[in-house]
Amino acid sequence: MITVETWSKPEAFISKFRITGHAEAEDEQLGYDLVCASVSSIALTAAFGIKNVLHKQGVYKSDSGYLLVDLGKESDSYTEVIIQTMLNGLTEVQKQFPERIIMKNHRR
């Protein structure tokens, strides 16, 4: 199961997102997990866009089954557009594989 979590303060931009887990949906014909590959490519594109295109400072950690982007006070309307676009893409994947992805939004 893949868990997608976001954190924001009420009436504020998303300042942190974390994606953990594996879908465990490997297709023997394809030879890889299409759900994990889709989630990874969407999420990493967002993280790289924030870091390398917007040049936002923050905590960026990535490993197998784990991605963390914590922008702290660096979040703004530009990072919000990228993160909301990522969430839109992940929601579309979740619609196709609802048993493989959980999405949670934490307001602090």
Disulfide bonds with the S-S distance in Angstrom:
none
